[in-house]
Amino acid sequence: MFLSIDEIKELTGNGQKSPCCKWLDENHYLYEINSKGWPVVLRSHVVARMGGTPTESKRPQLVLK
């Protein structure tokens, strides 16, 4: 559901909280700050921004016939 802290570090190219947030802001990524001060980024948001297809399981959809 969310990127891990290691994934956020890899995405932003930085290992500290504040520079990660700055990079996310500058690149227009949506995020919230958790209780430890780290940005929380939805994995689906990053996948969509990168033009990929999410691999997470989707909710079942109703099929009308």
HTML snippet that shows the backbone in 3Dmol.js (N, CA, C, O; Angstrom):
<script src="https://3Dmol.org/build/3Dmol-min.js"></script>
<div id="view" style="width:600px;height:400px;position:relative"></div>
<script>
const pdb = `
ATOM      1  N   MET A   1       0.809  -1.186   0.000  1.00  0.00           N
ATOM      2  CA  MET A   1       0.000   0.000   0.000  1.00  0.00           C
ATOM      3  C   MET A   1       0.867   1.271   0.000  1.00  0.00           C
ATOM      4  O   MET A   1       0.610   2.196  -0.770  1.00  0.00           O
ATOM      5  N   PHE A   2       1.897   1.312   0.870  1.00  0.00           N
ATOM      6  CA  PHE A   2       2.784   2.478   0.949  1.00  0.00           C
ATOM      7  C   PHE A   2       4.210   2.065   0.611  1.00  0.00           C
ATOM      8  O   PHE A   2       4.591   0.909   0.799  1.00  0.00           O
ATOM      9  N   LEU A   3       5.001   3.020   0.107  1.00  0.00           N
ATOM     10  CA  LEU A   3       6.421   2.754  -0.094  1.00  0.00           C
ATOM     11  C   LEU A   3       7.088   2.591   1.263  1.00  0.00           C
ATOM     12  O   LEU A   3       6.698   3.238   2.235  1.00  0.00           O
ATOM     13  N   SER A   4       8.090   1.728   1.325  1.00  0.00           N
ATOM     14  CA  SER A   4       8.891   1.602   2.542  1.00  0.00           C
ATOM     15  C   SER A   4       9.814   2.825   2.629  1.00  0.00           C
ATOM     16  O   SER A   4       9.986   3.550   1.650  1.00  0.00           O
ATOM     17  N   ILE A   5      10.391   3.041   3.780  1.00  0.00           N
ATOM     18  CA  ILE A   5      11.337   4.147   3.933  1.00  0.00           C
ATOM     19  C   ILE A   5      12.518   3.957   2.982  1.00  0.00           C
ATOM     20  O   ILE A   5      12.999   4.923   2.389  1.00  0.00           O
ATOM     21  N   ASP A   6      12.984   2.722   2.835  1.00  0.00           N
ATOM     22  CA  ASP A   6      14.086   2.461   1.895  1.00  0.00           C
ATOM     23  C   ASP A   6      13.689   2.810   0.468  1.00  0.00           C
ATOM     24  O   ASP A   6      14.506   3.336  -0.289  1.00  0.00           O
ATOM     25  N   GLU A   7      12.450   2.527   0.091  1.00  0.00           N
ATOM     26  CA  GLU A   7      11.987   2.863  -1.253  1.00  0.00           C
ATOM     27  C   GLU A   7      11.872   4.381  -1.440  1.00  0.00           C
ATOM     28  O   GLU A   7      12.164   4.904  -2.515  1.00  0.00           O
ATOM     29  N   ILE A   8      11.451   5.071  -0.398  1.00  0.00           N
ATOM     30  CA  ILE A   8      11.378   6.535  -0.457  1.00  0.00           C
ATOM     31  C   ILE A   8      12.782   7.109  -0.620  1.00  0.00           C
ATOM     32  O   ILE A   8      12.992   8.035  -1.404  1.00  0.00           O
ATOM     33  N   LYS A   9      13.736   6.561   0.115  1.00  0.00           N
ATOM     34  CA  LYS A   9      15.126   7.001  -0.010  1.00  0.00           C
ATOM     35  C   LYS A   9      15.643   6.769  -1.428  1.00  0.00           C
ATOM     36  O   LYS A   9      16.324   7.624  -1.994  1.00  0.00           O
ATOM     37  N   GLU A  10      15.316   5.613  -1.996  1.00  0.00           N
ATOM     38  CA  GLU A  10      15.764   5.301  -3.358  1.00  0.00           C
ATOM     39  C   GLU A  10      15.102   6.227  -4.380  1.00  0.00           C
ATOM     40  O   GLU A  10      15.764   6.717  -5.294  1.00  0.00           O
ATOM     41  N   LEU A  11      13.799   6.465  -4.227  1.00  0.00           N
ATOM     42  CA  LEU A  11      13.073   7.340  -5.139  1.00  0.00           C
ATOM     43  C   LEU A  11      13.627   8.758  -5.128  1.00  0.00           C
ATOM     44  O   LEU A  11      13.812   9.372  -6.179  1.00  0.00           O
ATOM     45  N   THR A  12      13.890   9.272  -3.927  1.00  0.00           N
ATOM     46  CA  THR A  12      14.301  10.669  -3.786  1.00  0.00           C
ATOM     47  C   THR A  12      15.812  10.859  -3.892  1.00  0.00           C
ATOM     48  O   THR A  12      16.282  11.971  -4.130  1.00  0.00           O
ATOM     49  N   GLY A  13      16.565   9.791  -3.718  1.00  0.00           N
ATOM     50  CA  GLY A  13      18.020   9.900  -3.782  1.00  0.00           C
ATOM     51  C   GLY A  13      18.625  10.487  -2.522  1.00  0.00           C
ATOM     52  O   GLY A  13      19.754  10.978  -2.544  1.00  0.00           O
ATOM     53  N   ASN A  14      17.878  10.438  -1.414  1.00  0.00           N
ATOM     54  CA  ASN A  14      18.379  10.992  -0.161  1.00  0.00           C
ATOM     55  C   ASN A  14      17.931  10.123   1.011  1.00  0.00           C
ATOM     56  O   ASN A  14      16.875   9.494   0.951  1.00  0.00           O
ATOM     57  N   GLY A  15      18.717  10.088   2.057  1.00  0.00           N
ATOM     58  CA  GLY A  15      18.421   9.258   3.210  1.00  0.00           C
ATOM     59  C   GLY A  15      17.933  10.021   4.425  1.00  0.00           C
ATOM     60  O   GLY A  15      17.813   9.445   5.507  1.00  0.00           O
ATOM     61  N   GLN A  16      17.649  11.309   4.270  1.00  0.00           N
ATOM     62  CA  GLN A  16      17.182  12.102   5.405  1.00  0.00           C
ATOM     63  C   GLN A  16      15.759  12.592   5.126  1.00  0.00           C
ATOM     64  O   GLN A  16      15.369  12.790   3.975  1.00  0.00           O
ATOM     65  N   LYS A  17      15.001  12.782   6.196  1.00  0.00           N
ATOM     66  CA  LYS A  17      13.580  13.121   6.095  1.00  0.00           C
ATOM     67  C   LYS A  17      13.325  14.410   5.325  1.00  0.00           C
ATOM     68  O   LYS A  17      12.583  14.409   4.343  1.00  0.00           O
ATOM     69  N   SER A  18      13.923  15.491   5.754  1.00  0.00           N
ATOM     70  CA  SER A  18      13.634  16.797   5.169  1.00  0.00           C
ATOM     71  C   SER A  18      13.976  16.868   3.673  1.00  0.00           C
ATOM     72  O   SER A  18      13.161  17.350   2.886  1.00  0.00           O
ATOM     73  N   PRO A  19      15.158  16.401   3.266  1.00  0.00           N
ATOM     74  CA  PRO A  19      15.451  16.417   1.826  1.00  0.00           C
ATOM     75  C   PRO A  19      14.517  15.515   1.013  1.00  0.00           C
ATOM     76  O   PRO A  19      14.214  15.815  -0.141  1.00  0.00           O
ATOM     77  N   CYS A  20      14.067  14.419   1.609  1.00  0.00           N
ATOM     78  CA  CYS A  20      13.100  13.564   0.918  1.00  0.00           C
ATOM     79  C   CYS A  20      11.814  14.333   0.656  1.00  0.00           C
ATOM     80  O   CYS A  20      11.276  14.289  -0.450  1.00  0.00           O
ATOM     81  N   CYS A  21      11.319  15.037   1.669  1.00  0.00           N
ATOM     82  CA  CYS A  21      10.096  15.828   1.519  1.00  0.00           C
ATOM     83  C   CYS A  21      10.288  16.936   0.493  1.00  0.00           C
ATOM     84  O   CYS A  21       9.393  17.208  -0.308  1.00  0.00           O
ATOM     85  N   LYS A  22      11.442  17.566   0.516  1.00  0.00           N
ATOM     86  CA  LYS A  22      11.727  18.637  -0.444  1.00  0.00           C
ATOM     87  C   LYS A  22      11.677  18.089  -1.866  1.00  0.00           C
ATOM     88  O   LYS A  22      11.082  18.711  -2.746  1.00  0.00           O
ATOM     89  N   TRP A  23      12.300  16.924  -2.104  1.00  0.00           N
ATOM     90  CA  TRP A  23      12.302  16.320  -3.428  1.00  0.00           C
ATOM     91  C   TRP A  23      10.880  15.970  -3.846  1.00  0.00           C
ATOM     92  O   TRP A  23      10.482  16.233  -4.981  1.00  0.00           O
ATOM     93  N   LEU A  24      10.115  15.378  -2.933  1.00  0.00           N
ATOM     94  CA  LEU A  24       8.730  15.017  -3.245  1.00  0.00           C
ATOM     95  C   LEU A  24       7.915  16.258  -3.600  1.00  0.00           C
ATOM     96  O   LEU A  24       7.125  16.231  -4.543  1.00  0.00           O
ATOM     97  N   ASP A  25       8.101  17.339  -2.855  1.00  0.00           N
ATOM     98  CA  ASP A  25       7.407  18.598  -3.157  1.00  0.00           C
ATOM     99  C   ASP A  25       7.795  19.127  -4.538  1.00  0.00           C
ATOM    100  O   ASP A  25       6.931  19.479  -5.342  1.00  0.00           O
ATOM    101  N   GLU A  26       9.088  19.179  -4.801  1.00  0.00           N
ATOM    102  CA  GLU A  26       9.587  19.724  -6.067  1.00  0.00           C
ATOM    103  C   GLU A  26       9.125  18.916  -7.279  1.00  0.00           C
ATOM    104  O   GLU A  26       8.990  19.445  -8.382  1.00  0.00           O
ATOM    105  N   ASN A  27       8.886  17.627  -7.050  1.00  0.00           N
ATOM    106  CA  ASN A  27       8.477  16.745  -8.140  1.00  0.00           C
ATOM    107  C   ASN A  27       6.983  16.417  -8.114  1.00  0.00           C
ATOM    108  O   ASN A  27       6.512  15.534  -8.831  1.00  0.00           O
ATOM    109  N   HIS A  28       6.255  17.146  -7.275  1.00  0.00           N
ATOM    110  CA  HIS A  28       4.792  17.083  -7.225  1.00  0.00           C
ATOM    111  C   HIS A  28       4.230  15.705  -6.875  1.00  0.00           C
ATOM    112  O   HIS A  28       3.224  15.276  -7.441  1.00  0.00           O
ATOM    113  N   TYR A  29       4.882  15.022  -5.944  1.00  0.00           N
ATOM    114  CA  TYR A  29       4.360  13.764  -5.427  1.00  0.00           C
ATOM    115  C   TYR A  29       3.494  14.062  -4.200  1.00  0.00           C
ATOM    116  O   TYR A  29       3.831  14.922  -3.387  1.00  0.00           O
ATOM    117  N   LEU A  30       2.395  13.354  -4.080  1.00  0.00           N
ATOM    118  CA  LEU A  30       1.519  13.504  -2.922  1.00  0.00           C
ATOM    119  C   LEU A  30       2.042  12.638  -1.783  1.00  0.00           C
ATOM    120  O   LEU A  30       2.472  11.505  -2.000  1.00  0.00           O
ATOM    121  N   TYR A  31       2.002  13.174  -0.575  1.00  0.00           N
ATOM    122  CA  TYR A  31       2.445  12.408   0.591  1.00  0.00           C
ATOM    123  C   TYR A  31       1.881  13.030   1.855  1.00  0.00           C
ATOM    124  O   TYR A  31       1.408  14.166   1.851  1.00  0.00           O
ATOM    125  N   GLU A  32       1.937  12.274   2.922  1.00  0.00           N
ATOM    126  CA  GLU A  32       1.620  12.732   4.277  1.00  0.00           C
ATOM    127  C   GLU A  32       2.852  12.473   5.126  1.00  0.00           C
ATOM    128  O   GLU A  32       3.735  11.715   4.725  1.00  0.00           O
ATOM    129  N   ILE A  33       2.918  13.082   6.269  1.00  0.00           N
ATOM    130  CA  ILE A  33       4.026  12.870   7.208  1.00  0.00           C
ATOM    131  C   ILE A  33       3.536  11.949   8.319  1.00  0.00           C
ATOM    132  O   ILE A  33       2.477  12.184   8.899  1.00  0.00           O
ATOM    133  N   ASN A  34       4.309  10.893   8.618  1.00  0.00           N
ATOM    134  CA  ASN A  34       3.912   9.995   9.704  1.00  0.00           C
ATOM    135  C   ASN A  34       4.398  10.526  11.057  1.00  0.00           C
ATOM    136  O   ASN A  34       5.027  11.582  11.127  1.00  0.00           O
ATOM    137  N   SER A  35       4.107   9.801  12.105  1.00  0.00           N
ATOM    138  CA  SER A  35       4.436  10.256  13.465  1.00  0.00           C
ATOM    139  C   SER A  35       5.940  10.325  13.723  1.00  0.00           C
ATOM    140  O   SER A  35       6.373  10.960  14.685  1.00  0.00           O
ATOM    141  N   LYS A  36       6.737   9.678  12.875  1.00  0.00           N
ATOM    142  CA  LYS A  36       8.194   9.720  13.022  1.00  0.00           C
ATOM    143  C   LYS A  36       8.833  10.772  12.121  1.00  0.00           C
ATOM    144  O   LYS A  36      10.057  10.906  12.086  1.00  0.00           O
ATOM    145  N   GLY A  37       7.997  11.524  11.385  1.00  0.00           N
ATOM    146  CA  GLY A  37       8.503  12.597  10.548  1.00  0.00           C
ATOM    147  C   GLY A  37       8.866  12.201   9.128  1.00  0.00           C
ATOM    148  O   GLY A  37       9.363  13.032   8.368  1.00  0.00           O
ATOM    149  N   TRP A  38       8.628  10.945   8.751  1.00  0.00           N
ATOM    150  CA  TRP A  38       8.937  10.481   7.403  1.00  0.00           C
ATOM    151  C   TRP A  38       7.734  10.668   6.491  1.00  0.00           C
ATOM    152  O   TRP A  38       6.593  10.541   6.936  1.00  0.00           O
ATOM    153  N   PRO A  39       7.980  10.971   5.212  1.00  0.00           N
ATOM    154  CA  PRO A  39       6.866  11.059   4.272  1.00  0.00           C
ATOM    155  C   PRO A  39       6.285   9.672   4.010  1.00  0.00           C
ATOM    156  O   PRO A  39       7.012   8.681   3.950  1.00  0.00           O
ATOM    157  N   VAL A  40       4.977   9.619   3.857  1.00  0.00           N
ATOM    158  CA  VAL A  40       4.259   8.386   3.543  1.00  0.00           C
ATOM    159  C   VAL A  40       3.673   8.574   2.148  1.00  0.00           C
ATOM    160  O   VAL A  40       2.877   9.482   1.910  1.00  0.00           O
ATOM    161  N   VAL A  41       4.080   7.698   1.233  1.00  0.00           N
ATOM    162  CA  VAL A  41       3.700   7.835  -0.174  1.00  0.00           C
ATOM    163  C   VAL A  41       2.953   6.569  -0.601  1.00  0.00           C
ATOM    164  O   VAL A  41       3.420   5.453  -0.372  1.00  0.00           O
ATOM    165  N   LEU A  42       1.793   6.758  -1.222  1.00  0.00           N
ATOM    166  CA  LEU A  42       1.057   5.612  -1.747  1.00  0.00           C
ATOM    167  C   LEU A  42       1.819   4.985  -2.908  1.00  0.00           C
ATOM    168  O   LEU A  42       2.247   5.678  -3.831  1.00  0.00           O
ATOM    169  N   ARG A  43       1.981   3.683  -2.850  1.00  0.00           N
ATOM    170  CA  ARG A  43       2.671   2.961  -3.918  1.00  0.00           C
ATOM    171  C   ARG A  43       1.938   3.159  -5.251  1.00  0.00           C
ATOM    172  O   ARG A  43       2.581   3.325  -6.287  1.00  0.00           O
ATOM    173  N   SER A  44       0.609   3.142  -5.232  1.00  0.00           N
ATOM    174  CA  SER A  44      -0.162   3.293  -6.466  1.00  0.00           C
ATOM    175  C   SER A  44       0.066   4.665  -7.107  1.00  0.00           C
ATOM    176  O   SER A  44       0.015   4.790  -8.331  1.00  0.00           O
ATOM    177  N   HIS A  45       0.319   5.697  -6.289  1.00  0.00           N
ATOM    178  CA  HIS A  45       0.602   7.035  -6.820  1.00  0.00           C
ATOM    179  C   HIS A  45       1.928   7.025  -7.588  1.00  0.00           C
ATOM    180  O   HIS A  45       2.027   7.593  -8.676  1.00  0.00           O
ATOM    181  N   VAL A  46       2.926   6.387  -7.023  1.00  0.00           N
ATOM    182  CA  VAL A  46       4.234   6.321  -7.676  1.00  0.00           C
ATOM    183  C   VAL A  46       4.140   5.495  -8.954  1.00  0.00           C
ATOM    184  O   VAL A  46       4.686   5.883  -9.987  1.00  0.00           O
ATOM    185  N   VAL A  47       3.455   4.365  -8.889  1.00  0.00           N
ATOM    186  CA  VAL A  47       3.307   3.512 -10.074  1.00  0.00           C
ATOM    187  C   VAL A  47       2.614   4.285 -11.191  1.00  0.00           C
ATOM    188  O   VAL A  47       3.032   4.217 -12.347  1.00  0.00           O
ATOM    189  N   ALA A  48       1.554   5.020 -10.849  1.00  0.00           N
ATOM    190  CA  ALA A  48       0.830   5.804 -11.846  1.00  0.00           C
ATOM    191  C   ALA A  48       1.726   6.897 -12.437  1.00  0.00           C
ATOM    192  O   ALA A  48       1.698   7.139 -13.643  1.00  0.00           O
ATOM    193  N   ARG A  49       2.516   7.551 -11.593  1.00  0.00           N
ATOM    194  CA  ARG A  49       3.412   8.618 -12.055  1.00  0.00           C
ATOM    195  C   ARG A  49       4.484   8.068 -12.991  1.00  0.00           C
ATOM    196  O   ARG A  49       4.915   8.756 -13.916  1.00  0.00           O
ATOM    197  N   MET A  50       4.911   6.838 -12.755  1.00  0.00           N
ATOM    198  CA  MET A  50       5.962   6.231 -13.559  1.00  0.00           C
ATOM    199  C   MET A  50       5.412   5.541 -14.809  1.00  0.00           C
ATOM    200  O   MET A  50       6.173   5.011 -15.619  1.00  0.00           O
ATOM    201  N   GLY A  51       4.084   5.552 -14.958  1.00  0.00           N
ATOM    202  CA  GLY A  51       3.469   4.973 -16.140  1.00  0.00           C
ATOM    203  C   GLY A  51       3.356   3.467 -16.125  1.00  0.00           C
ATOM    204  O   GLY A  51       3.195   2.839 -17.171  1.00  0.00           O
ATOM    205  N   GLY A  52       3.441   2.883 -14.939  1.00  0.00           N
ATOM    206  CA  GLY A  52       3.372   1.432 -14.825  1.00  0.00           C
ATOM    207  C   GLY A  52       1.983   0.929 -14.496  1.00  0.00           C
ATOM    208  O   GLY A  52       1.019   1.693 -14.436  1.00  0.00           O
ATOM    209  N   THR A  53       1.904  -0.364 -14.286  1.00  0.00           N
ATOM    210  CA  THR A  53       0.662  -1.006 -13.886  1.00  0.00           C
ATOM    211  C   THR A  53       0.859  -1.554 -12.485  1.00  0.00           C
ATOM    212  O   THR A  53       1.803  -2.304 -12.239  1.00  0.00           O
ATOM    213  N   PRO A  54      -0.032  -1.182 -11.555  1.00  0.00           N
ATOM    214  CA  PRO A  54       0.116  -1.689 -10.190  1.00  0.00           C
ATOM    215  C   PRO A  54       0.041  -3.209 -10.149  1.00  0.00           C
ATOM    216  O   PRO A  54      -0.731  -3.820 -10.888  1.00  0.00           O
ATOM    217  N   THR A  55       0.846  -3.814  -9.283  1.00  0.00           N
ATOM    218  CA  THR A  55       0.820  -5.263  -9.132  1.00  0.00           C
ATOM    219  C   THR A  55       0.036  -5.677  -7.901  1.00  0.00           C
ATOM    220  O   THR A  55      -0.142  -6.867  -7.637  1.00  0.00           O
ATOM    221  N   GLU A  56      -0.433  -4.689  -7.148  1.00  0.00           N
ATOM    222  CA  GLU A  56      -1.210  -5.010  -5.959  1.00  0.00           C
ATOM    223  C   GLU A  56      -2.552  -5.585  -6.383  1.00  0.00           C
ATOM    224  O   GLU A  56      -3.075  -5.255  -7.448  1.00  0.00           O
ATOM    225  N   SER A  57      -3.105  -6.454  -5.534  1.00  0.00           N
ATOM    226  CA  SER A  57      -4.402  -7.025  -5.864  1.00  0.00           C
ATOM    227  C   SER A  57      -5.470  -5.933  -5.830  1.00  0.00           C
ATOM    228  O   SER A  57      -5.446  -5.042  -4.981  1.00  0.00           O
ATOM    229  N   LYS A  58      -6.389  -6.025  -6.758  1.00  0.00           N
ATOM    230  CA  LYS A  58      -7.453  -5.051  -6.842  1.00  0.00           C
ATOM    231  C   LYS A  58      -8.708  -5.637  -6.218  1.00  0.00           C
ATOM    232  O   LYS A  58      -8.857  -6.853  -6.101  1.00  0.00           O
ATOM    233  N   ARG A  59      -9.606  -4.746  -5.822  1.00  0.00           N
ATOM    234  CA  ARG A  59     -10.886  -5.197  -5.294  1.00  0.00           C
ATOM    235  C   ARG A  59     -11.678  -5.871  -6.393  1.00  0.00           C
ATOM    236  O   ARG A  59     -11.594  -5.469  -7.554  1.00  0.00           O
ATOM    237  N   PRO A  60     -12.446  -6.888  -6.048  1.00  0.00           N
ATOM    238  CA  PRO A  60     -13.283  -7.524  -7.077  1.00  0.00           C
ATOM    239  C   PRO A  60     -14.256  -6.518  -7.666  1.00  0.00           C
ATOM    240  O   PRO A  60     -14.763  -5.643  -6.964  1.00  0.00           O
ATOM    241  N   GLN A  61     -14.511  -6.649  -8.954  1.00  0.00           N
ATOM    242  CA  GLN A  61     -15.438  -5.760  -9.613  1.00  0.00           C
ATOM    243  C   GLN A  61     -16.685  -6.532 -10.034  1.00  0.00           C
ATOM    244  O   GLN A  61     -16.614  -7.700 -10.417  1.00  0.00           O
ATOM    245  N   LEU A  62     -17.810  -5.864  -9.955  1.00  0.00           N
ATOM    246  CA  LEU A  62     -19.088  -6.435 -10.355  1.00  0.00           C
ATOM    247  C   LEU A  62     -19.148  -6.458 -11.871  1.00  0.00           C
ATOM    248  O   LEU A  62     -18.901  -5.442 -12.520  1.00  0.00           O
ATOM    249  N   VAL A  63     -19.472  -7.600 -12.436  1.00  0.00           N
ATOM    250  CA  VAL A  63     -19.603  -7.726 -13.878  1.00  0.00           C
ATOM    251  C   VAL A  63     -21.072  -7.927 -14.192  1.00  0.00           C
ATOM    252  O   VAL A  63     -21.680  -8.911 -13.770  1.00  0.00           O
ATOM    253  N   LEU A  64     -21.646  -6.977 -14.944  1.00  0.00           N
ATOM    254  CA  LEU A  64     -23.048  -7.060 -15.332  1.00  0.00           C
ATOM    255  C   LEU A  64     -23.179  -7.719 -16.681  1.00  0.00           C
ATOM    256  O   LEU A  64     -22.451  -7.397 -17.620  1.00  0.00           O
ATOM    257  N   LYS A  65     -24.128  -8.659 -16.772  1.00  0.00           N
ATOM    258  CA  LYS A  65     -24.352  -9.356 -18.055  1.00  0.00           C
ATOM    259  C   LYS A  65     -25.717  -9.045 -18.568  1.00  0.00           C
ATOM    260  O   LYS A  65     -26.102  -9.530 -19.632  1.00  0.00           O
TER     261      LYS A  65
END
`;
const viewer = $3Dmol.createViewer("view");
viewer.addModel(pdb, "pdb");
viewer.setStyle({}, {cartoon: {color: "spectrum"}});
viewer.zoomTo();
viewer.render();
</script>
